[in-house]
């Protein structure tokens, strides 16, 4: 029975080790993806992207009719002259907009978007004189998409299609998210997956949406048999009584997303906009998802009062090469293997239990580092090595004495380290906070893991000897 218990714990530890170092792969949209979260590397390990957003000084050409209504269709100069329209150059940023208050508001919106996009490790600076915003963040596969999102103004409007009166704007949005809908399958025919942008409005926006959807309703055609039979006779009367269908236009940064009227009043305070068409191809579907996700991020974080354009865009390589990383990993593995061998030589059978516990600790700790969103810098990696050493020391003590005093003595000795780690966690400089977070979670895991797993293994062994 005791052998079975030790074997069970060993198998569990082997499973955790496999997950920590090799991952768990599942099929997602016709490809295999690792479901285990990756490490969050700091800029000193992965390189960084440095960008500068400058206040736009450009103009936008707007075509207006005689009544001052903006004409959105593309027209040639000849068509504009023929229809009596006029062209007007409108500045991207009016002079009254370019002030410190709006610069700071834009910076806050960018910070919200960075967090929404999962960018935890970044530096952002505002030049209050020029309004320029300099951003440095860790390079990854999504960098170009991130840049596109943070430089978008994100001005959302629902306007009357005829008068251009603004009916709703960003202030009415509570949140936005991406939703999916699976098509119905009949036999071997699958209509695919649809992607939707779900916009939920706040309390005031919900009231506005209900009023608008009541007012801008689709006009149904009269199609009764009696009217069809007397169509010619009643033409004049029908023209007099028919209602003109009113529509609304949804815009983002003055670009039309769609124009529509409503089938019925919307009382739930939500709009679902279809993105693309139903798709079965993984790449096409991912494209729709990315498009909807970008839109959701922009709408969910508000719009920037100042319009920016991308100035500098530089990739800064990390000083640490892949070869350096591989050498460091091999050195650490060699030291761990040497430590494991020494445990076995010194303690024999009991040492084997210590080895099992130590490997389990390393694996569990590496998973913990991933899922507690610790940003790993060089200092953080140093913290990991220190945690490995601390746990190794405690296991040595337990194998040698196997007394509760061993725990008390060990944690009394590392109280100053724990206090220092907690202090470092609250420092906003990434190298220091990385070290502090690693040490904090490492010491917490040492205390919990060894009191449960290591202690239990040794108790089983002691019972077996008796």
MOWO-V968975 format. One record per residue. RES is the residue in one small letter. SS is DSSP state (H for helix, E for strand, L for the rest). OMEGA is omega as a letter, one per 30 degrees, with the letter a starting at -180 (* if undefined). BURIAL is b if it has 9 or more other ideal C-beta (glycine too) atoms within 8 Angstrom, else e. Layout:
# MOWO-V968975
RES_SS_OMEGA_BURIAL ; RES_SS_OMEGA_BURIAL
This chain:
# MOWO-V968975
x_L_a_e ; x_H_l_e ; x_H_a_e ; x_H_l_e ; x_H_l_b ; x_H_l_b ; x_H_l_e ; x_H_l_e ; x_H_l_b ; x_H_l_b ; x_H_l_e ; x_H_l_b ; x_H_l_b ; x_H_l_e ; x_H_l_e ; x_H_l_b ; x_H_l_b ; x_H_l_e ; x_H_a_b ; x_H_a_b ; x_H_a_e ; x_H_l_e ; x_L_l_e ; x_L_a_e ; x_E_l_e ; x_E_a_e ; x_E_l_e ; x_E_l_e ; x_L_l_e ; x_L_l_e ; x_E_a_e ; x_E_a_e ; x_E_l_e ; x_E_a_e ; x_L_l_e ; x_L_a_b ; x_L_l_e ; x_L_l_e ; x_L_l_e ; x_E_a_b ; x_E_l_b ; x_L_a_b ; x_H_a_b ; x_H_l_b ; x_H_a_b ; x_H_a_b ; x_L_a_b ; x_E_l_b ; x_E_l_b ; x_E_l_b ; x_E_l_b ; x_E_l_b ; x_E_a_b ; x_E_l_b ; x_E_a_b ; x_L_l_b ; x_L_a_e ; x_L_l_e ; x_E_l_e ; x_E_l_b ; x_E_a_e ; x_E_l_b ; x_E_a_b ; x_E_l_b ; x_L_a_b ; x_L_a_e ; x_L_l_e ; x_L_l_e ; x_L_a_e ; x_E_l_e ; x_E_a_b ; x_L_a_e ; x_L_a_e ; x_L_a_e ; x_L_l_b ; x_L_l_e ; x_H_l_e ; x_H_l_e ; x_H_l_e ; x_H_l_b ; x_H_a_e ; x_H_a_e ; x_H_l_e ; x_L_l_e ; x_L_l_b ; x_E_l_e ; x_E_a_e ; x_E_l_e ; x_E_a_e ; x_E_a_e ; x_E_l_b ; x_L_l_b ; x_L_l_b ; x_L_a_e ; x_L_a_e ; x_L_l_e ; x_L_a_b ; x_L_l_b ; x_L_a_e ; x_H_a_e ; x_H_l_e ; x_H_l_b ; x_H_l_b ; x_H_l_b ; x_H_l_b ; x_H_l_b ; x_H_l_b ; x_H_l_e ; x_H_l_b ; x_H_l_b ; x_H_l_b ; x_H_a_b ; x_H_l_b ; x_H_l_b ; x_H_l_b ; x_H_a_b ; x_L_l_b ; x_L_l_e ; x_L_a_b ; x_L_a_e ; x_L_a_b ; x_E_l_b ; x_E_a_e ; x_E_a_b ; x_E_l_e ; x_E_l_b ; x_L_a_b ; x_L_l_e ; x_L_a_e ; x_L_a_e ; x_L_a_b ; x_L_l_b ; x_E_l_b ; x_E_a_b ; x_E_l_b ; x_E_l_b ; x_E_a_b ; x_E_l_b ; x_L_l_b ; x_L_a_e ; x_L_a_e ; x_L_a_e ; x_H_a_b ; x_H_l_e ; x_H_l_b ; x_H_l_b ; x_H_l_b ; x_H_a_b ; x_H_a_b ; x_H_l_b ; x_L_l_b ; x_L_a_e ; x_L_l_b ; x_L_l_b ; x_L_a_b ; x_E_l_b ; x_E_l_b ; x_E_a_b ; x_E_l_b ; x_E_a_b ; x_L_a_e ; x_L_a_e ; x_L_a_e ; x_L_l_e ; x_L_l_e ; x_E_a_e ; x_E_l_b ; x_E_l_b ; x_E_a_b ; x_H_a_b ; x_H_a_e ; x_H_a_b ; x_E_l_b ; x_E_l_e ; x_E_l_e ; x_E_a_b ; x_E_l_e ; x_E_l_b ; x_E_a_b ; x_E_l_e ; x_E_a_e ; x_E_l_e ; x_L_l_b ; x_L_l_e ; x_E_l_e ; x_E_a_e ; x_L_a_e ; x_L_a_e ; x_E_l_e ; x_E_a_e ; x_L_l_e ; x_L_a_b ; x_E_l_b ; x_E_l_b ; x_E_a_b ; x_E_l_b ; x_E_a_b ; x_E_l_b ; x_E_l_b ; x_E_a_b ; x_E_l_b ; x_L_a_b ; x_H_l_e ; x_H_l_b ; x_H_l_b ; x_H_l_b ; x_H_l_e ; x_H_a_b ; x_H_l_b ; x_H_l_b ; x_H_a_e ; x_H_a_b ; x_H_l_b ; x_H_a_e ; x_H_a_e ; x_L_a_b ; x_E_l_b ; x_L_l_e ; x_L_a_b ; x_L_l_e ; x_L_l_e ; x_L_a_e ; x_L_l_e ; x_L_a_e ; x_H_a_e ; x_H_l_e ; x_H_l_b ; x_H_a_e ; x_H_a_e ; x_L_a_e ; x_L_a_e ; x_L_a_e ; x_L_a_e ; x_L_a_b ; x_H_a_e ; x_H_a_e ; x_H_a_e ; x_H_l_b ; x_H_a_e ; x_H_a_e ; x_H_a_e ; x_L_l_e ; x_L_l_e ; x_L_a_e ; x_L_l_e ; x_L_a_b ; x_L_l_b ; x_E_l_b ; x_E_l_b ; x_E_a_b ; x_E_l_b ; x_E_a_b ; x_L_l_e ; x_L_l_e ; x_E_a_e ; x_E_l_e ; x_E_l_e ; x_E_l_e ; x_E_a_e ; x_E_l_e ; x_L_a_b ; x_E_l_b ; x_L_a_e ; x_L_l_e ; x_L_l_e ; x_L_a_b ; x_L_a_e ; x_L_l_e ; x_L_a_b ; x_E_l_b ; x_E_l_e ; x_E_a_b ; x_E_l_b ; x_E_l_e ; x_E_a_b ; x_E_l_b ; x_E_l_e ; x_E_a_e ; x_E_l_b ; x_L_l_e ; x_L_a_e ; x_H_a_e ; x_H_l_e ; x_H_l_b ; x_H_l_b ; x_H_l_b ; x_H_l_b ; x_H_a_b ; x_H_l_b ; x_H_l_b ; x_H_l_b ; x_H_a_b ; x_H_l_b ; x_H_l_b ; x_H_l_b ; x_H_l_b ; x_H_a_b ; x_H_a_b ; x_H_a_b ; x_H_a_b ; x_L_l_b ; x_L_a_e ; x_L_l_b ; x_L_l_b ; x_L_l_e ; x_L_l_b ; x_L_a_b ; x_E_l_b ; x_E_a_b ; x_E_l_b ; x_E_l_b ; x_E_l_e ; x_E_a_b ; x_E_l_e ; x_E_a_e ; x_E_a_b ; x_L_l_e ; x_L_l_b ; x_L_a_e ; x_L_a_e ; x_L_l_e ; x_H_l_e ; x_H_l_e ; x_H_a_e ; x_H_a_b ; x_H_l_e ; x_H_a_e ; x_H_a_b ; x_H_a_e ; x_H_l_e ; x_H_l_e ; x_H_l_b ; x_H_l_e ; x_H_l_e ; x_H_l_e ; x_H_l_b ; x_H_l_e ; x_H_l_e ; x_H_l_b ; x_H_l_b ; x_H_l_e ; x_H_l_e ; x_H_a_b ; x_H_a_b ; x_H_a_e ; x_H_a_e ; x_H_l_b ; x_H_a_e ; x_H_l_e ; x_H_l_b ; x_H_l_b ; x_H_l_b ; x_H_l_b ; x_H_l_b ; x_H_l_b ; x_H_a_b ; x_H_a_b ; x_H_l_b ; x_H_l_b ; x_H_l_b ; x_H_a_b ; x_H_a_b ; x_H_a_b ; x_H_a_b ; x_H_l_b ; x_H_l_b ; x_H_a_b ; x_H_l_b ; x_H_l_b ; x_H_a_b ; x_H_l_e ; x_L_l_e ; x_L_l_e ; x_L_l_b ; x_E_a_b ; x_E_l_b ; x_L_l_b ; x_H_l_b ; x_H_l_b ; x_H_l_b ; x_H_l_b ; x_H_l_b ; x_H_l_b ; x_H_l_b ; x_H_l_b ; x_H_l_b ; x_H_l_b ; x_H_a_b ; x_H_a_e ; x_H_l_b ; x_H_l_b ; x_H_l_b ; x_H_a_b ; x_H_l_b ; x_H_l_b ; x_H_l_b ; x_H_a_b ; x_H_l_b ; x_H_a_b ; x_H_a_e ; x_L_a_e ; x_L_l_e ; x_L_l_e ; x_H_l_e ; x_H_l_e ; x_H_l_b ; x_H_a_b ; x_H_l_e ; x_H_a_b ; x_H_a_b ; x_H_l_b ; x_H_a_e ; x_H_a_e ; x_L_l_b ; x_H_l_e ; x_H_l_e ; x_H_a_b ; x_H_l_b ; x_H_l_e ; x_H_a_b ; x_H_l_b ; x_H_l_b ; x_H_a_b ; x_H_a_b ; x_H_a_b ; x_L_l_e ; x_L_a_b ; x_L_l_e ; x_L_a_e ; x_H_a_b ; x_H_a_b ; x_H_a_b ; x_H_l_b ; x_H_l_b ; x_H_a_b ; x_H_a_b ; x_H_l_b ; x_H_a_b ; x_H_a_b ; x_H_a_b ; x_H_l_b ; x_H_a_b ; x_H_l_b ; x_H_a_e ; x_H_l_b ; x_H_a_b ; x_H_a_b ; x_H_a_e ; x_H_a_b ; x_H_l_b ; x_H_a_e ; x_H_a_e ; x_H_a_b ; x_H_a_b ; x_H_a_b ; x_H_l_b ; x_H_a_b ; x_H_l_b ; x_H_l_e ; x_H_l_b ; x_H_l_b ; x_H_l_b ; x_H_l_e ; x_H_l_e ; x_H_l_e ; x_L_*_e
